Amino acid sequence: MGQVVSDVTEILDYKKAKKEAKSERKQILEQMAADEQAKNNLVKKALASQRAKYGASGMSGAGRGMTEEAVLKRLQEETEQPYLDKRRSNLEKLKKAHAKKPNIVKSLLSRFDDLVG
């Protein structure tokens, strides 16, 4: 009887851990989507601002050493960097959350002889 209670408890704990891992993954993915949207909005605003600034000042690529395209590309890369770092961090969290996911089959197989014998 004690073994049955133990097995039922283990199955319930497995379901709880699986649900928590799924919830954690969902939260991380939602945060990544929100970060991506915020990054896109920030990049668009920064690029529009720089285009307006350089357009108003009549910037020409000849004589300045940097073309407008190069300036905008650098600005975009600088703006995106914090979001890329956060994305990398979130991907690591997803890997860790997946690694924590319990495997009930392995658990039961490791005790198979005790269960059968």
For each residue, the residues with C-beta under 8 A, 3 or more apart:
1: 4 5
2: 5 6
3: 6 7 114 115
4: 1 7 8
5: 1 2 8 9
6: 2 3 9 10
7: 3 4 10 11 108 115
8: 4 5 11 12
9: 5 6 12 13
10: 6 7 13 14 104 107
11: 7 8 14 15 104
12: 8 9 15 16
13: 9 10 16 17 102
14: 10 11 17 18 102 104 107
15: 11 12 18 19
16: 12 13 19 20
17: 13 14 20 21 100 101 102
18: 14 15 21 22 101 102
19: 15 16 22 23
20: 16 17 23 24
21: 17 18 24 25 97 98 100 101
22: 18 19 25 26
23: 19 20 26 27
24: 20 21 27 28 93 97
25: 21 22 28 29 94 97 98
26: 22 23 29 30
27: 23 24 30 31
28: 24 25 31 32 90 93 94 97
29: 25 26 32 33 94
30: 26 27 33 34
31: 27 28 34 35 90
32: 28 29 35 36 87 90
33: 29 30 36 37
34: 30 31 37 38
35: 31 32 38 39 83 86 87 90
36: 32 33 39 40 83 87
37: 33 34 40 41
38: 34 35 41 42 83
39: 35 36 42 43 79 80 83
40: 36 37 43 44
41: 37 38 44 45
42: 38 39 45 46 79
43: 39 40 46 47 76 79 80
44: 40 41 47 48
45: 41 42 48 49
46: 42 43 49 50 75 76 79
47: 43 44 50 51 72 75 76
48: 44 45 51 52
49: 45 46 52 53
50: 46 47 53 54 71 72 75
51: 47 48 54 55 68 72
52: 48 49 55 56
53: 49 50 56 57
54: 50 51 57 59 68 71
55: 51 52 58 59
56: 52 53
57: 53 54
58: 55
59: 54 55 64 68
60: 63 64
61: 64 66 67 68 69
62:
63: 60
64: 59 60 61 67
65:
66: 61 70 71
67: 61 64 70 71
68: 51 54 59 61 71 72
69: 61 72 73
70: 66 67 73 74
71: 50 54 66 67 68 74 75
72: 47 50 51 68 69 75 76
73: 69 70 76 77
74: 70 71 77 78
75: 46 47 50 71 72 78 79
76: 43 46 47 72 73 79 80
77: 73 74 80 81
78: 74 75 81
79: 39 42 43 46 75 76
80: 39 43 76 77 83 84
81: 77 78 84 85
82: 85 86
83: 35 36 38 39 80 86 87
84: 80 81 87 88
85: 81 82 88 89
86: 35 82 83 89 90
87: 32 35 36 83 84 90 91
88: 84 85 91 92
89: 85 86 92 93
90: 28 31 32 35 86 87 93 94
91: 87 88 94 95
92: 88 89 95 96
93: 24 28 89 90 96 97
94: 25 28 29 90 91 97 98
95: 91 92 98 99
96: 92 93 99 100
97: 21 24 25 28 93 94 100 101
98: 21 25 94 95 101
99: 95 96
100: 17 21 96 97
101: 17 18 21 97 98
102: 13 14 17 18 107
103: 106 107
104: 10 11 14 107 108
105: 108 109
106: 103 109 110
107: 10 14 102 103 104 110 111
108: 7 104 105 111 112 115
109: 105 106 112
110: 106 107
111: 107 108 114 115
112: 108 109 115 116
113: 116 117
114: 3 111 117
115: 3 7 108 111 112
116: 112 113
117: 113 114
